[in-house]
């Protein structure tokens, strides 16, 4: 199809949904994708651009002229347009702004660029339907028809006073079922959830999920309605956060996908492996300190991977639960109570596992009582310490505003390995004497 | 407040949002929570019940009479009502059904109970607004006002033919902006995304996200409109899936929260630790096979935790990427190509890490060239094998319809530990000869 057969290509793509076209473009080469984007009209390509992978998007945009980019921007909602423009180089930004014909649209974008990307201001769009509380229902319907032109989907109609302050909301349903001679002031619902432009994205997601909202209005410092955030932005945010935490737990930084280049994947993964390797060096040194055990109790070294693995697993279990609770905002109560509970839980698990280890070491591996007992005692100590570290570290990271998910990755596994081995050999040294 | 001061409590809770009340109830004891639920009217409590934690909900319901449960059910949307009833015991189910006054509601619930929980049929609600293509816009408005009573939020109006088959959709916006003398057939949009009752929940989530839908109609085997799924159900589903994958990676089965009881948390975590412990036993045995190395090359054992940790980390990195791609539905192309890429990537990482290890072992730990070279060679081999296992296992699990996230947990870490040690000692044995 790629043989410059424009007519056929156009009629083919014309009927397709923009998300489907985006999927096809992801399979094409950069030149082919750019060619298709240039061919289609900007109304359609603006939506396609928002669907394709961010890296691909940046590359396609590099091949477009400032004029062409401006055409795309004109067709986008203000929030998407702001995302695109923010990622352009400084000179390109200026060029694109010069080419924007819709001055109001341009002004909105400039306003949105002021806000932090992870705040309500950075997530919101300027497109919304607002009505004045003093209007009549009939007048309101007229006005809304005009405003609705700019808004892709109507979630709610926001009611403001003469100063632009948010007073309440109206659903289309309410408007349809209201008597046509009523005033807006008589029918609107005063109780409306809203967020401030400076509210963090996490908090916006939490509020919208808690109250099952499909859109939430955003107000400025003095309560004036300045934008709205829709649920699809929040879904993307939730998904990205979950992905980030998951990848962090697996020792992968940055947001990468199986389809990314080897170079991108390496950059995201190698640093964690280097960290783990240095942790491994320390573990080697720790083990080396107890070399004297090798003469009489050499088989103690056989247990090292077991001890390290148990310490790692317990630590990750403990921190994963805490990280999730922090992400969901359900972590309440004192740190000490939480630590106590985690210790209680792991004493329980530790006793069961130590008994299994004792029986296994004595009856299956044929070690004598004292050795089996030593290894089991070390195991339960390691489990308790690992769970304490696993609980404490994410809580502390969160307190100092560092992403607690960091604690579930190779970082905690590696430190638990080292502490685990140190505890193991120290206990063995005192109990067996070497 | 809990001192039976009903009047004050009622006026206090009366103004609050149901999600806020649910948050308070989560902090109370079971008896207190049940007391509050019984006090408030069923319209409010039905919503509260849907917000509180599932375990708490089941316990509260046990304290209610079938009549009281039926009152709650009457107030719920069909999808929520079905979830609640499905979790009741068989006898209680019958009792509750006998107490349902709204026969249509009851019939809808029975219909929904037929579907698998993780299919579109299991997610959908019967509440929706549908209009016949032969109606006029004015008649349609009338009809809609009546239907809208039952529907909490109107996302779209679905258009059906005389046989009930889905023909298209209409947004409220279209309806408002349409000339009032038009017929529905003239104004509706034919192009409508829909899913089948048997479509899997994952697929529904994928489609709704891809096309940014807020609601999607569900049709039966012969194309008749039978329900709709709204975006908030999908958000819950996405969140649950991400949580499940994350917990699975951390070695926690079942969906638990930091606030669950010690017993619940133990049940979710202990089995994985037992698994890891048995893996540890095998590792001990593997190391024991190479006991002869202890005489001349005892320090090789010091490297065991390092090798095991690297094998575990690399394996988890590889499988996490695959698991995420599977979850997002972006895993395309052949398995062999994917394995080749992963190997390429890990050869690159492996070379860099082996060089660091070689330099570290020789210059810092002071081992001679041949030993440092042996350990480095073992490391790169272990990394490549671990990445192959990490890539291959989730793809295979998925092919056999087992949750691929299983592969990111202690399961893969443990097997990689064992394989890693086996490879390490085998290579060392051949290179150093012991």
Interface residues (C-beta under 8 A of the other chain):
Chain A: X17 X19 X51 X141 X144 X145 X148 X153 X154 X171 X172 X173 X176 X177 X209 X210 X211 X212 X214 X231 X232 X234 X235 X238 X239 X242 X243 X245 X246 X247 X249 X250 X251 X252 X256 X257 X258 X259 X262 X265 X266 X269 X270 X272 X273 X274 X276 X277 X279 X280 X281 X283 X284 X285 X287 X288 X291 X294 X298 X299 X301 X302 X303 X304 X305 X306 X307 X308 X309 X310 X312 X313 X314 X316 X317 X319 X320 X321 X322 X324 X325 X328 X330 X331 X338 X341 X344 X345 X348 X349 X352 X353 X356 X357 X360 X364 X365 X408 X410 X413 X414 X417 X421
Chain B: X17 X19 X51 X141 X144 X145 X148 X153 X154 X171 X172 X173 X176 X177 X209 X210 X211 X212 X214 X231 X232 X234 X235 X238 X239 X242 X243 X245 X246 X247 X249 X250 X251 X252 X256 X257 X258 X259 X262 X265 X266 X269 X270 X272 X273 X274 X276 X277 X279 X280 X281 X283 X284 X285 X287 X288 X291 X294 X298 X299 X301 X302 X303 X304 X305 X306 X307 X308 X309 X310 X312 X313 X314 X316 X317 X319 X320 X321 X322 X324 X325 X328 X330 X331 X338 X341 X344 X345 X348 X349 X352 X353 X356 X357 X360 X364 X365 X408 X410 X413 X414 X417 X421
